[in-house]
Every structure is written in C-alpha cells, then in structure tokens.
Amino acid sequence: MPDFPDNLLPASFRGIPFDVDPSVSMTTGRHIARHEYIERELSTTQDMGRRQREWPIDAFVFGDSYQSKHDALLEALETKGPGLLIHPVYGYRLVAVGAVSIEIEPGGLARFSITFVEHDEPPFPVVTRSPGAALTDAASTLKAASSADFGAFWDVAGAAFVAVQAAVSVRSLVKRLRESILSPLTAIAGAVGNVSRAMDVMSNAAESLVDTPGDVVTALDDILTAIGSFVPLEAIVPIVAAADATTEPTPDAQQAADNAVHLQRLVDRLALANAATQILDVNFDSYDAAASARDSLADGFVTASETAAGDVFDALTEARGAMVADVTEQAADLPRVRTYTVDRLMSSILLAWELYGDPDRAYEITERNNIAHPGFIPLGTISVLSE
C-alpha cells in the first residue's frame, strides 16, 4: 500500500472528482468451505479462492456548485457496469458499485458512503468497444455542446461598437495562439506555415466571421485541429484559461466583454476536445509519461468545468472520464521509470546489455539522461525503464 499522505492522487470515479475522507479500510480474505463430520471430533476446510476486495469510502462534495457535483457523482455511481476508481491511497482500480447512502448537510455539503467492489475481467469473451471509441464520441459531444453554448451567448447586434470589439477579440485570440504555440516551433517550417496561413485568413476575415457564430467555431476548430497534429500536449493544455465574466458600465460594453469571455471559453473547450483525441495517438515510452500527460489534461478539464454548466459541464465531465479511462488502460502494460545507481565506470552499451540484454537500447539510456558521451556514464543515479 502506498504511503499516506506522501503519495496522493486526486479522488474520482468515472472521471467525476470528489473529496475523500483520509481514513481507509478494506475487506478481503478467502472463501472457505467448512466440512464437519457426524459423531467425529474432526473438521476440515477447503480453500475456494480469494474473496473480492471491498473498499468502503466516505466521499463528499461541497461548495456553491455542490448540487451539480452531487448530481454528476450520483449519476456515475448509478451507471451500469464497472468503472475506474482513482483513490488517493489505493490508486487506480476497476470496480463495481455496491451500496450507496447519501446525506445532505446545510451549507452546501453532500456526503456519500460508498462500497466499491473489485471487478476483474471475466474469463469468457465479451463484446467491447474499440479503444478510444468512447473518447472520440465524448470529444464530438463536447464540440457540439460548446458550439451550441457559444451560439447562445455570442451577440454582435446593437451598436457597431459591439461588432467591432468582437472582431478585435477574434484577432487578439489568434495573435495569442500564434505567440504561445507557433513561435517556439518555427523549426517545423511546413506545418507552422500552413497553420499560420489559416490564422491569417481568420484574422483578416474577422469582421465577416463574427456575424455567424458557427463560422467562428469552424475556423477555430480547424486551426486547433491542425495545431494538434504536431504540437505536443503540454503546449495545448495551457491554452485553457477559465475566463471569468466582468462587469462593464454600459450594456454595449458589457456585451462586448461577454463576447470576449465566451470566445475564450470556446477555445478552451475545443482545445481540450482535440487534445483528448490526440493523446490516443501519442506513442508514450513509459507508463509514467502517459500518466503525466493524462493528469495534465485532466487538470485542464477541471479548470474548464469551473465556468461551465448544463450540457457543456456534462460533456466536459464525460470527456474527462473517457480520456482518463482510455489512457490508463492503454498505458497499463508500458514499462515504468525507475532509478538506477551507477557505481562504476561503464558505457551505455554495457548498461543496456546488463539491464535489458539488448545493446541497441544504449541510445535510449543516453537520450533519457542527457549523457554527453555514450561511452562514459557519470557516477550517480540515472533514470531507466523497468523493462
């Protein structure tokens, strides 16, 4: 069992986050068949295998939006079939849900007493969806919900000032995307050039685009999709900014400010939807790398959820859960990163042979640890893969 509290994970079930009581317990044991014999002072037992493990957990949600959190967690708990539980102590577990009791306390607090039951894969074939299918569907749902939400709030009617400011907001957004993502990647000349031209088209056509919310959505999604084909995830996630509404002195100024906020939220949500599908195509070399990217992207979904409601909140929650489940499942068999202490002079070829029986993996060791010369590994601790 991991140490507590030095090795914590944020608690969630099916991607729905919640807080958890720090105390932990687990029920386990063996199935025992008892054999007793008439008129004999003798009894025996027969071991029938290990019992399913059970984890009774006290979870709670609170705050101003506790009702929506309560509803989301309740729906996850009542959904048919096993789901992924992430627990601060027990880690990642595929579980079924047993008994659940709920208490609502004044002040915006809901307590859940949940019994999670260990779920292993059945010993017979079952029909399953292809890897990534649920995530692809969830990302498409998120894009559709985000587009509808943007269309409901985007408004350039009224004074000409509002439309002008909307165009200014579009240009400012394109400029920020160019500076934050494309500038560090000028070495990828062809790809950067294509995306840069698409940004130029959107910026130059801002005045006409703002009249039709759907055109704004399409233009942004095309740019973000193209960016995601060659930009690493760690560059995509920081786009998410969780824009907050502001209060302005006049109705026209208020509408212009609201348009800018909803434009930023649209970019957040489209970027997350694209990154969630992109992560399935990344060839991670270790479970640790996959888990780091997964957790970073999951944090982006949580940030975006803070300013979402209704269908968009539900879509963000569903996409986050599908992403976490898919990446965790696909990364399960990848090697882990571990430390190795070099206590004598050796080359990377010799170490690769000792660790893996394969001298061709010397380059992997050299690159992972930024070793200046493959013939001489510095004494001390380095990182290697477990297999």
PyMOL commands that set and color helices and strands:
alter all, ss='L'
color gray80, all
select helices_A, chain A and resi 66-78+133-153+160-185+189-204+206-209+213-228+233-239+251-281+287-305+310-331+348-356+359-368
alter helices_A, ss='H'
color red, helices_A
select strands_A, chain A and resi 12-13+16-17+19-20+30-36+43-50+54-62+83-87+91-105+109-118+337-342+380-385
alter strands_A, ss='S'
color yellow, strands_A
deselect
rebuild
show_as cartoon
